[in-house]
């Protein structure tokens, strides 16, 4: 039950516009290009996991930005 709450709460964080923005940033990412077909399949087959992974990527990006700004 708590995991569904976590997903519901975290889903609110990424609006459709933010998802599109993140996907646009990924277009030139070599990792994304390499696994584009698998990522697109995940997006269709399991959208909740896809969004969760985008959120993880956003978290990592924010942490790196904060770390760089702290130096």
Secondary structure as GFF3:
##gff-version 3
##sequence-region A 1 71
A	DSSP	alpha_helix	2	13	.	.	.	ID=ss1
A	DSSP	alpha_helix	16	26	.	.	.	ID=ss2
A	DSSP	alpha_helix	30	34	.	.	.	ID=ss3
A	DSSP	alpha_helix	36	45	.	.	.	ID=ss4
A	DSSP	alpha_helix	47	70	.	.	.	ID=ss5
###
